[in-house]
């Protein structure tokens, strides 16, 4: 379901040198990151992700989920290991291929929503302004309102809409529905997250597994130290285990 949103529009963004459409959307090899010596946040993490997938990166707070997204987006630098996006080593060049939603709202509170739309339109050549305005209208967001006048949930909706209105190759969503009211979650999951570039990949971190589970193609349970404890195709694992991902998560991470 796309509610009239055009998913076929071509982006005018030039691809970085070395871009390979046949390569995995994301490849991480032996990725390591520590903030304190001898206490790794990520330890020899390996990931290979192809396009057309929504992947849930699920794990307790402090296990390295947000750190991984920040490494892939270039906010942090790994201690060792390699990251490639569409065959291009992680660098400023790969930033044009990634649309990143951090856990915390980062916009200036004095800005109006329509100013944010203009900012994204000017800054990102792959931004679809019509798509953004359509989704904001569906969510009853007043684009003339200043960000500081919106509720926490509506601020998160605005940020998510802007991030998902880009024609990126890789979307990194850190807790995208944590502060959103339950009534809006179905729309967000089915229309906003469900309307991503079909050739792209989406990684979602969240603790709201029950809500996000219906849209996931694949999942990975991440334990402390950034180790992947269980992963696979969501439908296959549910059929094999006879349990939902939410139930499996509670078993794997039972206190």
Protein Blocks (a to p, Z undefined) as FASTA:
>chain_A
ZZhpafkbccfbdcdehiafkbcfbdcehiacdfbghiafbghiacdddehiacddddde
hilpmmmmmmmnomaccfbdcddeehiacdfklmmmpccddfbdcbdfkbcfklmmmmmm
mmmmkbcfklmmmmmmmnopafkbcfklpcfklmmmmmmmmmmmpccfbdcdehkllmgc
fklmmmmmmmmmmmgcfkbccddddfklmlmmmmpmbdcdddehhiafbgcdfklmmmmn
opafklmmmmmmgZZ
